[in-house]
């Protein structure tokens, strides 16, 4: 071991900048991010990004922003020099994308950089390079930054870069995300002289939808709901994909806070909770969402890359996101128009059927045994939320075949008075309901649809009746940390609202004395630990609701009409009308779609009609 005595000394400025570059400049895409954000802060409305060899050889960013004064341009490459902050008050309410003044000197320390800029008041442009040499130049109002030979003096960093295709993929994805954040700005991206992306400013709603389609695909626009909600000083707007448009990866999730793209655990948790009832296990929702709030209420100075934020009122933000998205998803009904339709959509869109339609009812089928509840308990639970019986059974419809409606029930094409799911015409193989609406044909999975209807009714009845608890015959002792014990004492009233009575037996021991009546037989110790973990991280917990919803979903599955059950036309129409009134009726409890629409034009193509 080398025990040589060393004196304390100040690091050279070049080494300081290279250390900072290790935090800020991870790869070429990091350089593009910092420079494009500077252009946005400069008020640019048109940004041109050109890269060669995925940015390793050259990166050039040109904008039409307000530029840098010639007297200040030499200072622009100095560490901690910025025009965006002047006091601590500015730091506490950051409204710009950048603010530390580290990006340009850090990039200049690991590359050959040239900055050319001109303001409207300057007679000519001024250029400065990484060596600090300043000279006059020709340039329109705005700024051009050219970065050449990235990591030329730090070859170890260069070895960690991936292939050219991979590195350029990061740049393209980055620019697409920034383009989603700033519809008011036009963007152009070229690679090795070939134009890859060109986006004009999109100020109107139709133009914004076109940009969404260009960046995320037409499928997202055709399968998303538009929302705009404001409460408690928080404003959430954007687009959220329908549950049936879920993804196998979290690759279409874009969330912005005051125009800044972020990856935040609290945000991700709130959105995941809002979708918990309508997605397959392992599927991910798609969304483009924008949260706007007072800059004082959010700290963006958490990480050098500025991808993470910290909310001052985390629980308020979490609840606002969850409740808003939960409501939007829940209020979507068959017949609602997606965001990409010509007529538009509202975040609180209502179904288009007439509220004065006949009141149909649905069948009640006794549930089977599940999750520790007795048959009598489950029967009472199901009947309490589904007391209405089927209308008197008429002529039974065969399990296979088509029963034609009367002439009076024929649906004219384009008739707006027809309910969204139309009127039933047949039952196919005892599994699917075939219905005719103004658009063409609707196919409904009757078991999946009835399962969702039953499930939502049971949840509503549970909410209206409250969370009933039942004392445990033998209380359960749980060893916890001192922090968890303190948290349980602080949140005792909140736990009681969830139906759990918890007492402290010591500094590191808790005892569970009662549990929700619907969770008999559940692992009380594991449930308590999970709830305390949620409370520590998010300030609230949905564990009890999740467990109860899982139980209700099982009951609803067993209590719904089964495959091969023969239904009459009135029974089938009753199910269709209930679907139009039920929240989240587009998916069953497991996330599968409950119905599909086949347009008349699509059917005509099958038979080459009109060709």
N, C-alpha and C positions, 0 to 999 in steps of 0.2 A: 504494500500500500504506500502511495506517495504522500508523505506527511509534510511536504514542503510548505512553509508558511507563506501565505499570500496576503497582500494588502488589499483593502477595500478600494475599489476604483469605479468610476463612472464608465458605462459602456459607450463605445463609439456610436454616433448617430446612425451610421450605415447598418451596424449590427442590430440596433434597436428597431429600425425599420424592417429588417429582414425577419426578426422575431415576430413583429406585428404582422408581417406578410404571411407567416405560418398560420396565424389565426384567421386572417381575412381572405387570403388567396389560396384556396384549396386546390383549384383547378381552373382552366380557362373560363368555365361558366361563372366562377366567382368573380372574375374580373369584369365580365360582361354585366353581371348583376350590379356591381358597385358603380360602374360607369353609366349604365342606363338609368339607375336611380338618381344619379347626379343630374342627368339630363331632365328627368321628370321634375326634380326640385328647381331646375332653372326655368320651368314653365314651357318646355318644349311641346309642340303639337305634332311634330314629325321627327321620328328617330330612325336613322339608317344604321344597321349593324352589318358589317362585312368582316368575315373571318377567313383565314387561310390555314389549311391543315388543322382544322378544329380549334383554331385560336392559338396554337403553340407557335406558329411562325408569325402570324399577324392578327391583330384585332383592331378594327377601326370603328369608332362610334361617332356619328355626326348628327347634330341636332340643330334646331332652329330656336333655341332658347334665348334668354336675354344676354348670355355671354358673361365674360369676366373683364373687369376694367384692366386696361393695360398697366396701370400702376400696381395692381394686385396680383398679376399673373405669376410673378416670380415667387410670391408667398404661397401660391396655391399648392406647390409641391412640398411645402414645409409641414412637418409633423404637427398635428393639433391646430392647424390653421383652417378656419371655416367661416362662412358667412351666415351660417344657420343658427348659431347660438351666441348670445352675448351675456347671459346671466343665469343664475340658478333657477329663476322663474321660467326661463325658456326651456331648461332641461326637464322641468317637471311637467311641461305640457308640449311635448315634441309633436310637431305636425309635419315635419319633413321626413323624407325617406332616410337620409343620412344626417349625421350630426357630430361625429367624433373627429373628423378631419384626419383620419388615418388611411383612407383608401388610396389616394393618389401617391403619397410618399411610400406606402408599402408596395404598391404595384411598381413604382419607379425603381425600387431597390432590387427587384428581381427581374427586370426587363429593361429594354431600351424604349423609353416613353417620350412622346412628343405631344405637347398640348398647344393647340392654336385656337384663339378665341377673339371675338369682337363684339362690342356692345353697340347699340344704336347711336351712342354719343361719340364713339371713336371714329377717327377718319380712316384708320386702317386696322387690320388685325395684328395681334402680337403672338409670337410663338416662344415657348420655353421647352427645353428638353431635360432629361433626367440628370444631365451634368450641370444644370442650372444656367445654361447660356440662353439669353433672351435676344430675340431679333424681330424685325417687322416682317409681316407676311400679308398675303392676299387671301381674304376669306369673307364670306357674307356674315351677317349678324347671326351669332350662334357659336357653337364650339365643336371642334373635332379633336378627338383623342386617339392616338395611334400607339398601340403597344406591340412591339416587335421582339421576337426571340424570348418568349416567356421562360423563366427559370434558366436562362443561359449561364448565370453565375451561381446557380444552386443545382447542380446536376443530380444530386440525390433526390430532390423533389420531383424532378422530371421523370425519374425512373418509376415513380408511383402512378404516373398517368396511364390510362387505359388506351385502347386502340383509337384511331382517329374517328371511326364511326361512333364509338361509345361516347367520346368526349363531345363530339358535335351534337349527339343526341341530348346531352345534358344542356347544352346551350339552347337548342331549339325548344326543349321543354320549358326552360326558364323563361324564354321570351314569350312563349304562349301563355304562361301563367301571368306575366306582367301585363300582357295584352288583355287578359280577362279582368285585371284590376283597373285598367285605364281605357275605357271605351272612347274617351275624348281625344286620344292620341293615335296617330297613324304610325305603323311599324313596317320596316322592311328588313329582311334577313337574307344575306347571300353567303354562300360557302364555296370557296375556290372559284369565284366568279359566276356561280350559278345561283339564280334567285330561288330561294326555297319558300319564302313566306312574304306576302304583301297584304297589309291590312289598312284600309282607309279608316279615318275617324268615324265612329258610330255614335251619333248623338241621339238619333231617333230609336224608338223601341224596335221597329222592324229591322233597322240596321244592327242593333245589338243582338237580335236573334240570329241574323245572318252571320255575325262574328262568332256567336256561340256554335252555330252549325259548322263553320269553317274550322274552329279550333277543337271542338269536342265531337263533331259528327252530327249528322242530321237526326240520327236516332235519339240522341239526348234531347234535342229540341222538341221532337215529336212525342216524347214520353216524360215530360217534366211539368211541374206546377210552378207558377210564378207566385211569389209572396212579397208582401210589403207590410211590415208590422212595426209599431212603435209603442213603447211603454216604459215608464220609470227612467226616462232619459236614455234609453237604448233603442236603436233603430236597426232592424234586421230586414234585409231585402235580398232578392236574387231568385234563383231557380233551384228546385229540388226534384230529383228524378223520382218517378213513381216506383214503388217497391218492386214491381214486375220488371223494372229496368236495372235491377241490382247487378253488381259485378263480382267476379271471382277474386279480384284484387282491389285494393284501395287506390286505384290509379286515376279515378275521376272525382277526386274530392279536393275542392278548391275553396279555402276559407280566407277571408281578408278582414283585417281589423284596421279601420281608418285608412283603407287603401293599401295596407301592407300585408303581403301573403305570410301566413303563419302556420306553424304546426304546433298545436297546443293540446295537452292531454285533457284539460278540463273541457275544451270545446269538443274534442273527439268523443269524450264520454257522454256529454249531453246529447249529441246527435245520435250516437249509437243507442242510447236509451229511448229516444223518440222513435226509432225504427225497430225496437226489440220485438214488437208484436207482429211484424209483417214481413220479416226476412227469414229465409232459410239460414240454418246455422252455417257460418263460414262465408256468407255472402256479404257484400259491402254496398252501402248506398252510394249514389252519385249525386253531387250537388255543386253549385257555384253560389256561395253565400257571402254577403257583405254585412259586417257588423260595424256600426258607427256609434261612437260614444265620446264623451268629453275626454280629450287627451290626458287630463289630470287623473282619470280613473284607470289608466292603463300604463304600465311601465314597459317600454320597448327596449330599454337599456339593460337587458338581462344577459345577452350573449353577443359575442362579436359579430356573428352572422346575422343577427337581428331576426332570426326565424322564430324565436320564442318570445312570449310576452307574459306579463304577470298582471292580473286584474286586481284592483284594490278591493272590489266587492265580488269575489269569485263565485260565491253561492248565488248572488243575484243574477249574474251573467249566466250561470249554469241553468238555473230555473227558467230564465227568460228564453234561452235557446230551446230547452226541452219542451216547454209548454207551447211555444209558438209553432215549432215543427210538428209536435204531436197533434196539435189542433189542425194544422194544414193538411197533414196526411189523413187524419180522421175525418175531415169534412169533405174530402174528395168522394164523389159518388159516380156511379155509372151515368154517363151523359155529360159529365163535366168536360170542358174543352181543355186540351193541353196548351201549354204556353205558345207552341208553334202554330196553333190554329189561327185562322184569319180573324175570328171573332174575339180572340183574347181569352183571358182567364183571370179570376180574382183569387186572392189568397183565402177568401172565405166563400168560395163558389158553392152555390147550392145546386141540387139536382134540378133538372128542367121539367120534371113531371108535375102534373097538377096536384096541389095538396088536397083537392076535393075528390080524388079518385075513390073507388069502392075500397072498403077496409077488408083486405084479405087476411087470413090467418094461416098458420103453418102447423104441421103435425108435431105432436109431442110423443117422443119415444123414450121409454124408461132408460136411464143410463145404466152402465155396467159397473162392476166393482173396480175401484182404482184408488191408489194413494191413501190407503188407510181409512177411508170413509166407509161407513156401513151402507148397505143398499138402501136402507130407509132414509139415512141422511142425504144421500145423493139424489134419491127420488124427490125428497122434499125441496132440496136446493133447485133442482131442475124445474119442478112444477111451479115453484114460487116465481120464476122469471118467465115462464111460458105456459100460462094458464089457459090461453085460448086454444080451442080445439079446431080440428079441420071441419070445413063445411060438410054437410051430408054427402057421403060418397055417391057419385053418380055412376055412369057406365065406366067400368074399369078399362084402362088402356093397356094393351099388351106390352110386354117388356121390349119387344122388337117390332118395329113398324111405325107407321105415321097415321095419326088421327087428324084429319083435315078440319080446319076451322070452318064455321059457316060463312056465307058470303058477306054477312054484315061485319065480320071480324077481319076481313082482308085489310091489310095495311097499305095505304097509298104511299108511293115513294116520295120522300121529302115532307111528309105530313108532320108538322112540329107538335101537334097535339098528342102524338103517340108517345107513350112512356119510353125512356131511353133504352130499356131492355125489351121493349115491344111486348108481343103476346105469344104465348106458347102455342106451338103447332104439333109437337110430337115429343116422345121420349125415346132415346136411342139406347138399346141394349141395357135398359134399366139403370144407366149411369149418367147420361147426358140429356139435358133439356134443349130442344131445338126451338128457337123463338124467332119471330119475324118482326123487325122494326123498320123505321123509315130509311135506314141506311142499307139494309140487306138482311143478313142472318146472324143471330147470336147463338153461340153454343155455351151452355152453362154446365159445369160440374156440380151436380145437385148436392152431393154430400159435402164437398168443400165449401159451397156457398152456405148451406144450412149450418155447417159447423161454425163459420164466422158469425152468422146471425145469432146463434145460440150463445156463443162465447161473449159477444158484446153485450147481450142482454143480462147475462150472469154478472159481468163486471159492473154494469150499471146498477143492478140490484144490490150488489155488495157495497158499492160506494154510498148508495142511499141509506143502507142499513148500518153502515159503519163497520169498523174492524173489531169484531167480537173476540175476546180472549177467554181462555179456559185454564184454570189452575192445573199445574202438573201434579200428578199423584206423588211423584218423587222429584223434588227440586234437583236441578242439575248444577253442579259446581264447576266453575271454569277458571283455570289458572291463566292469568293475563299479566301483561307488563304494567308497571305503575302508571304509565301514560294512558294505556287502554282503560284502566280502572278509573282514572280521573275523567277520561272522556265519557265513560258510561255514567258517572255521577252528573256530569254537566248536561248530558243529553237524556236524562231519565224520563222527562216528560215526552220527549220526542219518541223514545222507545215505547212508552205506554201507548202513544197514538198508533204505533205499529202493532199493538196487541201483545207486547212483550214486557213483563214486569221483571226488572232486574234490580237486585240489591247487592251492596258491597259487604263482603265478609272480612275484608282486610285490605291492605294496601295493594295486594296483587292477587286478589281472589274475588270473583263475582259469582252470584247464584241466580239462576233463571227460575222464577216461580210460576210464570204463566206464559203460554204461547197462543198465537192466533188459532181459533177453533178450527180453521180450515187446514191447518198444518199439523194435525195430529200425526205422530209417527215420524216427523221430519227430524233431521239431525240438529238439535237445538244448539249444541256447542258450536258447530261449524257455522250455523246461521248467524249466531252472535258475533263470532270472530269476523265474518265477512261484513256485517253491518258496521262494526267498529272501524274496520279498515276503510270502508266507504266514507264514514263520517270524518275520519282523520284527513282523507285526501280531498273529498268533494264537499264536505259540510252537510251532506244528506245521504240517504241510502234508499235504494229501490229494491233491496234484497227480498223483503217480505212480499212486496207486490209481485216481484218476479216469480217467487215460489208459489204464491197463491194463483197467479195467472197461469202458471204451468199446470197446476191442479185443475183449475177451471177449464183449461184447454182440453185436458184429458176427458173430463166429464162431457164437455161439449162435443168432442169427437164421438164418444160412445152414444151420446144422446141425440145425434143428428140422423137424418134419414140415411139409410144404408144403400149401398149399391144393390141393384136388382129389385129395389122396392118400386112397385108399380104405382104411379101417380095419375090422378085425373087431371084434365086441363085446368079446372079451378085450383087444384092444389099446386100445379106448376106455376100458374099465374100468381098465386099467393106468394110463392117463393121469390119470383121476380120482383114483385112490388116491395117485399121486405128487403131485398138486396139494395133497392134504390134508396131506401131510408137508412140503411145501416152503415155506420162508420167502418172504413177499411174493408168494405165488402168485396173489393177487387182481389183480395188474397185470403186464403184460408189461414188458420192459426199457425201453420208451418211455413208460410211464405209462398205457397203455390198459387198461381192465378186461378180464379174461380170462373172466369168467363172470357171469351174472345169474340171480337166482332169481325165478320166477313162481309166486306162491302159488296154491293150488287155488281159494281164494275169488275171487282176481282173475280167474282163467280162467273160473269160473262166471259172473261178471258179463258176460263177453263174450257168453255164450249165454243170458243172462237166466234162469239156473237158480235156482230157489227164489224167484222174484219173482212 
